[in-house]
Amino acid sequence: MFGRLGAPEILLIILVVVLLFGAKRLPDMARAFGQSLRILKSETKAMQKDDADEPPTVHGTAAHQFAAESRHTAPDAAEADTSHRR
């Protein structure tokens, strides 16, 4: 559907964009769009570099062990609370 854009469709899209935004604002918008793409590209590269530099995480970390322990202690606390209410 979108892969078959011909010259008339592209010209119509350009005409609508020019009418909506005006010819004076289009260069500024294009410049801002290009700058945003450059920032996004550099941040993506930085994140990929940071991920490559980090050692792989181990599931035996303190936070993971704490979460596992809290799952095991939660039912005991609930049982103690219910027995106390009786």
Helices and strands as residue ranges (DSSP letters): H 7-21, H 26-53, H 62-85
